[in-house]
């Protein structure tokens, strides 16, 4: 199965979509993304594709959140 690339209109749209995916994983595994990511970085979560995608989503979430924060600060 081939992955599709999704393009978002704004960074906020992307942040919302990623936050929804993070929430699904948090519910499925009963662990918050921040804790998961810390444990993943420590090598405690394994390297299943699903965990790699979750880690990527969390990194993207943090980067987008910072980008939006910077844009808001610059606009003020």
Biopython code that builds the backbone (N, CA, C, O; Angstrom):
import numpy as np
from Bio.PDB.StructureBuilder import StructureBuilder

atoms = [
    (1, "UNK", "N", (0.845, -1.170, 0.000)),
    (1, "UNK", "CA", (0.000, 0.000, 0.000)),
    (1, "UNK", "C", (0.893, 1.236, 0.000)),
    (1, "UNK", "O", (1.846, 1.326, 0.774)),
    (2, "UNK", "N", (0.585, 2.153, -0.844)),
    (2, "UNK", "CA", (1.381, 3.356, -1.000)),
    (2, "UNK", "C", (0.835, 4.472, -0.125)),
    (2, "UNK", "O", (-0.372, 4.712, -0.091)),
    (3, "UNK", "N", (1.732, 5.153, 0.583)),
    (3, "UNK", "CA", (1.327, 6.275, 1.434)),
    (3, "UNK", "C", (1.031, 7.495, 0.577)),
    (3, "UNK", "O", (1.694, 7.741, -0.430)),
    (4, "UNK", "N", (0.037, 8.244, 0.987)),
    (4, "UNK", "CA", (-0.304, 9.478, 0.302)),
    (4, "UNK", "C", (0.308, 10.651, 1.055)),
    (4, "UNK", "O", (0.403, 10.635, 2.282)),
    (5, "UNK", "N", (0.717, 11.658, 0.311)),
    (5, "UNK", "CA", (1.192, 12.884, 0.920)),
    (5, "UNK", "C", (0.009, 13.827, 1.027)),
    (5, "UNK", "O", (-0.697, 14.075, 0.050)),
    (6, "UNK", "N", (-0.197, 14.347, 2.223)),
    (6, "UNK", "CA", (-1.287, 15.278, 2.450)),
    (6, "UNK", "C", (-0.694, 16.669, 2.603)),
    (6, "UNK", "O", (0.262, 16.866, 3.352)),
    (7, "UNK", "N", (-1.257, 17.616, 1.900)),
    (7, "UNK", "CA", (-0.818, 19.004, 2.009)),
    (7, "UNK", "C", (-1.908, 19.789, 2.725)),
    (7, "UNK", "O", (-3.095, 19.665, 2.423)),
    (8, "UNK", "N", (-1.473, 20.594, 3.676)),
    (8, "UNK", "CA", (-2.411, 21.391, 4.463)),
    (8, "UNK", "C", (-2.319, 22.849, 4.048)),
    (8, "UNK", "O", (-1.271, 23.321, 3.609)),
    (9, "UNK", "N", (-3.426, 23.548, 4.192)),
    (9, "UNK", "CA", (-3.493, 24.951, 3.801)),
    (9, "UNK", "C", (-2.670, 25.830, 4.730)),
    (9, "UNK", "O", (-2.003, 26.764, 4.284)),
    (10, "UNK", "N", (-2.718, 25.527, 6.023)),
    (10, "UNK", "CA", (-1.993, 26.335, 7.007)),
    (10, "UNK", "C", (-1.289, 25.426, 8.001)),
    (10, "UNK", "O", (-1.649, 24.257, 8.145)),
    (11, "UNK", "N", (-0.286, 25.961, 8.688)),
    (11, "UNK", "CA", (0.350, 25.169, 9.743)),
    (11, "UNK", "C", (-0.645, 24.756, 10.828)),
    (11, "UNK", "O", (-0.506, 23.683, 11.415)),
    (12, "UNK", "N", (-1.639, 25.591, 11.096)),
    (12, "UNK", "CA", (-2.641, 25.242, 12.106)),
    (12, "UNK", "C", (-3.461, 24.027, 11.676)),
    (12, "UNK", "O", (-3.757, 23.162, 12.500)),
    (13, "UNK", "N", (-3.830, 23.953, 10.402)),
    (13, "UNK", "CA", (-4.550, 22.779, 9.898)),
    (13, "UNK", "C", (-3.710, 21.516, 10.078)),
    (13, "UNK", "O", (-4.223, 20.469, 10.473)),
    (14, "UNK", "N", (-2.434, 21.623, 9.788)),
    (14, "UNK", "CA", (-1.532, 20.475, 9.948)),
    (14, "UNK", "C", (-1.418, 20.089, 11.416)),
    (14, "UNK", "O", (-1.432, 18.905, 11.750)),
    (15, "UNK", "N", (-1.305, 21.079, 12.290)),
    (15, "UNK", "CA", (-1.191, 20.812, 13.727)),
    (15, "UNK", "C", (-2.421, 20.078, 14.245)),
    (15, "UNK", "O", (-2.301, 19.139, 15.032)),
    (16, "UNK", "N", (-3.588, 20.498, 13.812)),
    (16, "UNK", "CA", (-4.830, 19.859, 14.247)),
    (16, "UNK", "C", (-4.891, 18.415, 13.765)),
    (16, "UNK", "O", (-5.270, 17.527, 14.528)),
    (17, "UNK", "N", (-4.526, 18.172, 12.523)),
    (17, "UNK", "CA", (-4.546, 16.808, 11.981)),
    (17, "UNK", "C", (-3.575, 15.903, 12.733)),
    (17, "UNK", "O", (-3.897, 14.759, 13.056)),
    (18, "UNK", "N", (-2.385, 16.428, 13.005)),
    (18, "UNK", "CA", (-1.396, 15.632, 13.732)),
    (18, "UNK", "C", (-1.858, 15.378, 15.157)),
    (18, "UNK", "O", (-1.694, 14.273, 15.673)),
    (19, "UNK", "N", (-2.432, 16.384, 15.795)),
    (19, "UNK", "CA", (-2.925, 16.220, 17.164)),
    (19, "UNK", "C", (-3.993, 15.119, 17.232)),
    (19, "UNK", "O", (-4.049, 14.368, 18.206)),
    (20, "UNK", "N", (-4.825, 15.028, 16.215)),
    (20, "UNK", "CA", (-5.837, 13.967, 16.179)),
    (20, "UNK", "C", (-5.178, 12.595, 16.087)),
    (20, "UNK", "O", (-5.596, 11.663, 16.773)),
    (21, "UNK", "N", (-4.148, 12.462, 15.243)),
    (21, "UNK", "CA", (-3.437, 11.179, 15.134)),
    (21, "UNK", "C", (-2.740, 10.831, 16.440)),
    (21, "UNK", "O", (-2.741, 9.674, 16.860)),
    (22, "UNK", "N", (-2.145, 11.832, 17.084)),
    (22, "UNK", "CA", (-1.499, 11.583, 18.364)),
    (22, "UNK", "C", (-2.525, 11.084, 19.384)),
    (22, "UNK", "O", (-2.258, 10.154, 20.145)),
    (23, "UNK", "N", (-3.682, 11.705, 19.388)),
    (23, "UNK", "CA", (-4.735, 11.293, 20.318)),
    (23, "UNK", "C", (-5.185, 9.854, 20.098)),
    (23, "UNK", "O", (-5.461, 9.131, 21.056)),
    (24, "UNK", "N", (-5.258, 9.446, 18.853)),
    (24, "UNK", "CA", (-5.632, 8.058, 18.558)),
    (24, "UNK", "C", (-4.605, 7.079, 19.125)),
    (24, "UNK", "O", (-4.966, 6.062, 19.718)),
    (25, "UNK", "N", (-3.328, 7.394, 18.938)),
    (25, "UNK", "CA", (-2.285, 6.524, 19.482)),
    (25, "UNK", "C", (-2.289, 6.531, 21.006)),
    (25, "UNK", "O", (-2.093, 5.492, 21.637)),
    (26, "UNK", "N", (-2.511, 7.695, 21.590)),
    (26, "UNK", "CA", (-2.544, 7.782, 23.046)),
    (26, "UNK", "C", (-3.673, 6.924, 23.611)),
    (26, "UNK", "O", (-3.497, 6.250, 24.627)),
    (27, "UNK", "N", (-4.814, 6.949, 22.961)),
    (27, "UNK", "CA", (-5.931, 6.117, 23.407)),
    (27, "UNK", "C", (-5.656, 4.636, 23.216)),
    (27, "UNK", "O", (-5.972, 3.819, 24.081)),
    (28, "UNK", "N", (-5.073, 4.301, 22.095)),
    (28, "UNK", "CA", (-4.797, 2.897, 21.786)),
    (28, "UNK", "C", (-3.785, 2.296, 22.757)),
    (28, "UNK", "O", (-3.959, 1.172, 23.227)),
    (29, "UNK", "N", (-2.732, 3.045, 23.052)),
    (29, "UNK", "CA", (-1.653, 2.515, 23.891)),
    (29, "UNK", "C", (-1.704, 3.004, 25.338)),
    (29, "UNK", "O", (-0.890, 2.599, 26.168)),
    (30, "UNK", "N", (-2.662, 3.872, 25.628)),
    (30, "UNK", "CA", (-2.858, 4.393, 26.982)),
    (30, "UNK", "C", (-1.585, 5.027, 27.561)),
    (30, "UNK", "O", (-1.188, 4.763, 28.696)),
    (31, "UNK", "N", (-0.971, 5.865, 26.739)),
    (31, "UNK", "CA", (0.216, 6.611, 27.153)),
    (31, "UNK", "C", (0.214, 7.932, 26.389)),
    (31, "UNK", "O", (-0.097, 7.965, 25.199)),
    (32, "UNK", "N", (0.558, 9.008, 27.069)),
    (32, "UNK", "CA", (0.603, 10.303, 26.404)),
    (32, "UNK", "C", (1.788, 10.361, 25.450)),
    (32, "UNK", "O", (2.804, 9.702, 25.670)),
    (33, "UNK", "N", (1.656, 11.138, 24.410)),
    (33, "UNK", "CA", (2.690, 11.214, 23.386)),
    (33, "UNK", "C", (4.029, 11.679, 23.943)),
    (33, "UNK", "O", (5.078, 11.190, 23.524)),
    (34, "UNK", "N", (4.003, 12.608, 24.872)),
    (34, "UNK", "CA", (5.256, 13.092, 25.453)),
    (34, "UNK", "C", (6.002, 11.955, 26.156)),
    (34, "UNK", "O", (7.210, 11.799, 25.977)),
    (35, "UNK", "N", (5.290, 11.172, 26.945)),
    (35, "UNK", "CA", (5.902, 10.034, 27.640)),
    (35, "UNK", "C", (6.340, 8.963, 26.643)),
    (35, "UNK", "O", (7.431, 8.405, 26.756)),
    (36, "UNK", "N", (5.472, 8.682, 25.662)),
    (36, "UNK", "CA", (5.847, 7.722, 24.627)),
    (36, "UNK", "C", (7.143, 8.146, 23.967)),
    (36, "UNK", "O", (8.054, 7.332, 23.817)),
    (37, "UNK", "N", (7.242, 9.406, 23.570)),
    (37, "UNK", "CA", (8.404, 9.882, 22.826)),
    (37, "UNK", "C", (9.674, 9.763, 23.667)),
    (37, "UNK", "O", (10.727, 9.365, 23.169)),
    (38, "UNK", "N", (9.560, 10.112, 24.938)),
    (38, "UNK", "CA", (10.714, 9.976, 25.825)),
    (38, "UNK", "C", (11.167, 8.518, 25.879)),
    (38, "UNK", "O", (12.356, 8.224, 25.757)),
    (39, "UNK", "N", (10.216, 7.618, 26.060)),
    (39, "UNK", "CA", (10.550, 6.191, 26.127)),
    (39, "UNK", "C", (11.051, 5.673, 24.778)),
    (39, "UNK", "O", (11.940, 4.823, 24.732)),
    (40, "UNK", "N", (10.495, 6.173, 23.700)),
    (40, "UNK", "CA", (10.943, 5.791, 22.355)),
    (40, "UNK", "C", (12.396, 6.215, 22.154)),
    (40, "UNK", "O", (13.211, 5.444, 21.647)),
    (41, "UNK", "N", (12.713, 7.447, 22.554)),
    (41, "UNK", "CA", (14.079, 7.953, 22.426)),
    (41, "UNK", "C", (15.067, 7.127, 23.257)),
    (41, "UNK", "O", (16.235, 6.990, 22.894)),
    (42, "UNK", "N", (14.588, 6.589, 24.359)),
    (42, "UNK", "CA", (15.430, 5.768, 25.233)),
    (42, "UNK", "C", (15.537, 4.328, 24.729)),
    (42, "UNK", "O", (16.256, 3.515, 25.310)),
    (43, "UNK", "N", (14.821, 4.017, 23.650)),
    (43, "UNK", "CA", (14.880, 2.672, 23.079)),
    (43, "UNK", "C", (13.971, 1.668, 23.761)),
    (43, "UNK", "O", (14.135, 0.462, 23.578)),
    (44, "UNK", "N", (13.018, 2.146, 24.542)),
    (44, "UNK", "CA", (12.139, 1.266, 25.307)),
    (44, "UNK", "C", (10.890, 0.832, 24.549)),
    (44, "UNK", "O", (10.168, -0.048, 25.018)),
    (45, "UNK", "N", (10.619, 1.423, 23.400)),
    (45, "UNK", "CA", (9.360, 1.150, 22.704)),
    (45, "UNK", "C", (9.525, 0.280, 21.461)),
    (45, "UNK", "O", (8.527, -0.101, 20.848)),
    (46, "UNK", "N", (10.723, -0.033, 21.088)),
    (46, "UNK", "CA", (10.925, -0.837, 19.893)),
    (46, "UNK", "C", (10.910, 0.021, 18.644)),
    (46, "UNK", "O", (10.845, 1.249, 18.710)),
    (47, "UNK", "N", (10.971, -0.655, 17.498)),
    (47, "UNK", "CA", (11.041, 0.088, 16.244)),
    (47, "UNK", "C", (9.979, -0.360, 15.245)),
    (47, "UNK", "O", (10.220, -0.394, 14.038)),
    (48, "UNK", "N", (8.806, -0.702, 15.761)),
    (48, "UNK", "CA", (7.690, -1.010, 14.869)),
    (48, "UNK", "C", (7.363, 0.214, 14.021)),
    (48, "UNK", "O", (7.542, 1.349, 14.464)),
    (49, "UNK", "N", (6.892, -0.017, 12.821)),
    (49, "UNK", "CA", (6.549, 1.082, 11.916)),
    (49, "UNK", "C", (5.568, 2.047, 12.574)),
    (49, "UNK", "O", (5.716, 3.263, 12.446)),
    (50, "UNK", "N", (4.584, 1.526, 13.265)),
    (50, "UNK", "CA", (3.586, 2.379, 13.913)),
    (50, "UNK", "C", (4.237, 3.307, 14.946)),
    (50, "UNK", "O", (3.855, 4.472, 15.063)),
    (51, "UNK", "N", (5.211, 2.795, 15.689)),
    (51, "UNK", "CA", (5.905, 3.626, 16.675)),
    (51, "UNK", "C", (6.797, 4.663, 15.995)),
    (51, "UNK", "O", (6.908, 5.793, 16.471)),
    (52, "UNK", "N", (7.422, 4.293, 14.904)),
    (52, "UNK", "CA", (8.245, 5.257, 14.173)),
    (52, "UNK", "C", (7.379, 6.395, 13.629)),
    (52, "UNK", "O", (7.781, 7.559, 13.661)),
    (53, "UNK", "N", (6.186, 6.050, 13.128)),
    (53, "UNK", "CA", (5.279, 7.086, 12.619)),
    (53, "UNK", "C", (4.767, 7.967, 13.746)),
    (53, "UNK", "O", (4.625, 9.178, 13.578)),
    (54, "UNK", "N", (4.487, 7.355, 14.906)),
    (54, "UNK", "CA", (4.029, 8.126, 16.060)),
    (54, "UNK", "C", (5.130, 9.095, 16.494)),
    (54, "UNK", "O", (4.852, 10.262, 16.771)),
    (55, "UNK", "N", (6.358, 8.628, 16.554)),
    (55, "UNK", "CA", (7.477, 9.486, 16.940)),
    (55, "UNK", "C", (7.640, 10.628, 15.930)),
    (55, "UNK", "O", (7.874, 11.773, 16.317)),
    (56, "UNK", "N", (7.516, 10.312, 14.634)),
    (56, "UNK", "CA", (7.608, 11.350, 13.614)),
    (56, "UNK", "C", (6.494, 12.380, 13.780)),
    (56, "UNK", "O", (6.726, 13.586, 13.697)),
    (57, "UNK", "N", (5.273, 11.880, 14.017)),
    (57, "UNK", "CA", (4.153, 12.798, 14.226)),
    (57, "UNK", "C", (4.397, 13.699, 15.422)),
    (57, "UNK", "O", (4.094, 14.890, 15.366)),
    (58, "UNK", "N", (4.937, 13.156, 16.499)),
    (58, "UNK", "CA", (5.175, 13.969, 17.692)),
    (58, "UNK", "C", (6.240, 15.030, 17.419)),
    (58, "UNK", "O", (6.090, 16.177, 17.842)),
    (59, "UNK", "N", (7.315, 14.661, 16.715)),
    (59, "UNK", "CA", (8.337, 15.653, 16.341)),
    (59, "UNK", "C", (7.722, 16.738, 15.460)),
    (59, "UNK", "O", (7.981, 17.925, 15.659)),
    (60, "UNK", "N", (6.905, 16.328, 14.484)),
    (60, "UNK", "CA", (6.238, 17.305, 13.609)),
    (60, "UNK", "C", (5.318, 18.214, 14.417)),
    (60, "UNK", "O", (5.260, 19.420, 14.178)),
    (61, "UNK", "N", (4.603, 17.632, 15.370)),
    (61, "UNK", "CA", (3.708, 18.399, 16.237)),
    (61, "UNK", "C", (4.492, 19.472, 16.995)),
    (61, "UNK", "O", (4.088, 20.634, 17.031)),
    (62, "UNK", "N", (5.612, 19.076, 17.598)),
    (62, "UNK", "CA", (6.422, 20.033, 18.355)),
    (62, "UNK", "C", (6.956, 21.141, 17.452)),
    (62, "UNK", "O", (6.943, 22.314, 17.826)),
    (63, "UNK", "N", (7.426, 20.767, 16.261)),
    (63, "UNK", "CA", (7.958, 21.763, 15.325)),
    (63, "UNK", "C", (6.879, 22.732, 14.854)),
    (63, "UNK", "O", (7.109, 23.940, 14.791)),
    (64, "UNK", "N", (5.706, 22.203, 14.524)),
    (64, "UNK", "CA", (4.609, 23.062, 14.075)),
    (64, "UNK", "C", (4.129, 23.982, 15.191)),
    (64, "UNK", "O", (3.841, 25.156, 14.959)),
    (65, "UNK", "N", (4.047, 23.447, 16.386)),
    (65, "UNK", "CA", (3.626, 24.266, 17.526)),
    (65, "UNK", "C", (4.599, 25.418, 17.729)),
    (65, "UNK", "O", (4.184, 26.548, 17.991)),
    (66, "UNK", "N", (5.896, 25.133, 17.608)),
    (66, "UNK", "CA", (6.902, 26.185, 17.750)),
    (66, "UNK", "C", (6.794, 27.201, 16.613)),
    (66, "UNK", "O", (6.908, 28.406, 16.840)),
    (67, "UNK", "N", (6.574, 26.716, 15.396)),
    (67, "UNK", "CA", (6.425, 27.608, 14.244)),
    (67, "UNK", "C", (5.239, 28.555, 14.433)),
    (67, "UNK", "O", (5.345, 29.751, 14.160)),
    (68, "UNK", "N", (4.127, 28.025, 14.892)),
    (68, "UNK", "CA", (2.929, 28.844, 15.102)),
    (68, "UNK", "C", (3.180, 29.849, 16.225)),
    (68, "UNK", "O", (2.798, 31.015, 16.114)),
    (69, "UNK", "N", (3.816, 29.403, 17.299)),
    (69, "UNK", "CA", (4.136, 30.298, 18.410)),
    (69, "UNK", "C", (5.025, 31.445, 17.940)),
    (69, "UNK", "O", (4.798, 32.601, 18.298)),
    (70, "UNK", "N", (6.036, 31.122, 17.139)),
    (70, "UNK", "CA", (6.938, 32.148, 16.610)),
    (70, "UNK", "C", (6.187, 33.140, 15.715)),
    (70, "UNK", "O", (6.413, 34.347, 15.793)),
    (71, "UNK", "N", (5.303, 32.629, 14.875)),
    (71, "UNK", "CA", (4.530, 33.503, 13.985)),
    (71, "UNK", "C", (3.634, 34.444, 14.796)),
    (71, "UNK", "O", (3.517, 35.627, 14.475)),
    (72, "UNK", "N", (3.012, 33.920, 15.833)),
    (72, "UNK", "CA", (2.152, 34.748, 16.673)),
    (72, "UNK", "C", (2.961, 35.810, 17.406)),
    (72, "UNK", "O", (2.530, 36.958, 17.510)),
    (73, "UNK", "N", (4.119, 35.436, 17.908)),
    (73, "UNK", "CA", (4.988, 36.389, 18.604)),
    (73, "UNK", "C", (5.453, 37.480, 17.644)),
    (73, "UNK", "O", (5.482, 38.656, 18.009)),
    (74, "UNK", "N", (5.813, 37.102, 16.431)),
    (74, "UNK", "CA", (6.277, 38.079, 15.448)),
    (74, "UNK", "C", (5.164, 39.017, 15.007)),
    (74, "UNK", "O", (5.419, 40.173, 14.671)),
    (75, "UNK", "N", (3.933, 38.524, 15.008)),
    (75, "UNK", "CA", (2.799, 39.347, 14.586)),
    (75, "UNK", "C", (2.371, 40.339, 15.670)),
    (75, "UNK", "O", (1.719, 41.343, 15.381)),
    (76, "UNK", "N", (2.739, 40.051, 16.900)),
    (76, "UNK", "CA", (2.311, 40.917, 18.008)),
    (76, "UNK", "C", (3.114, 42.189, 18.111)),
    (76, "UNK", "O", (2.864, 43.008, 18.995)),
]
sb = StructureBuilder()
sb.init_structure("model")
sb.init_model(0)
sb.init_chain("A")
sb.init_seg("    ")
for serial, (resi, resn, name, xyz) in enumerate(atoms, 1):
    if name == "N":
        sb.init_residue(resn, " ", resi, " ")
    sb.init_atom(name, np.array(xyz, "f"), 0.0, 1.0, " ", f" {name:<3s}", serial, name[0])
structure = sb.get_structure()
